[in-house]
């Protein structure tokens, strides 16, 4: 790895693979948080990453393999200048590009607004970059955000 | 983890969800509100101590707002900066009453 920022000694591995189900959401978030904390990521950026990660993982858990079961791999990397965190989600479920979904109209009144459809929208808004590709039978979705390292 | 405190008096309910309102915990707030809303004309959601909200939590707030629009009022108080930003990005700042 050629990054400037190396995870602190004893920080978690760069990748975890879990069964894609809602019960594993917290394992995924804990993995990401531990990685970000070790990298000096400020709490606000961490919350935004958690939020985007939750939306993506829950989507995979609900739709990628239904009604069967399957795994999701989550990869975390912090590198570069400016320091940027990249979280990549990989599953072998049905091809699905969540970024194709139309954005909700955020100017409607409460009564006019549909319940739901905000997860992907929030992810796009809060991240610097979101990309999707389908390669070798896998959905690969990456979210990226730069941050200023907090002094400790 | 989400803890929900509530006080109900003369048709006014104050609900204080503390912790993380995410996909796992949003159903807890949803069922608490479903129980409370039928007899309530004034609903206050005190978000002091709410650290995190995802789209699952936003869904619950929007459903509550829709229900309260038919029978009374709903407002939110003690909303921290991080959560305010999520409300701003999603347009919820315009459809919720935030004190």
Interface residues (C-beta under 8 A of the other chain):
Chain A: X22 X25 X26 X44 X47 X50 X51 X54 X55 X58 X106 X107 X108 X109 X110 X111 X113 X115 X116 X118 X119 X121 X122 X125 X126
Chain B: X22 X23 X24 X51 X52 X54 X55 X56 X58 X59 X62 X63 X65 X66 X69 X82 X86 X89 X90 X91 X94 X95 X96
